[in-house]
Amino acid sequence: MKNNHLDSKDLAKMTGLTEARLRQIAATGAIPGPTAGRWQHPETVQRLFAHYRRRNELKPLDEARLRKMQAEASMAELAYQKETGALLSVTQTFELIDQVVAALRSGILASSLPKEDRNDLLLELQRLLRQVRPPSQISPPPEVENATG
């Protein structure tokens, strides 16, 4: 450092930035550019710190904007999938599950399996149903037969 100036290599070493990156930042006007490969000191260092402080202050706002844009894109994709029939509502899904379960129960009850096997299958079906539906929406299967009778 001579006469309150730093060589590009010294400033790069001090800041951990490459000489090219320092020139890029200077091109934005955030810091004064070099004159004949020498940077003003301490003004350049002070303004470099101010530049990064500003960037960090803006970062939460930028992140919030990004999250908002991502959420809006997700909602638009869901709306598109619903319009095209590629997405079912929870109600529609439960209605389909109910239809499948009813068909399975009917098939199990009409089968020639022993009562104990039918009961085991019906209980297993109910157990599986509990995994996808809230317990308050599941009624005990009236079809379960008395294995002893």
HELIX and SHEET records of a PDB file:
HELIX    1   1 SER A    8  THR A   15  1                                   8    
HELIX    2   2 GLU A   19  ALA A   27  1                                   9    
HELIX    3   3 GLU A   43  GLU A   83  1                                  41    
HELIX    4   4 VAL A   90  ALA A  110  1                                  21    
HELIX    5   5 LYS A  115  VAL A  132  1                                  18    
HELIX    6   6 PRO A  135  GLN A  137  5                                   3    
SHEET    1   A 2 HIS A   5  ASP A   7  0                                        
SHEET    2   A 2 ARG A  38  GLN A  40 -1                                        
END                                                                             
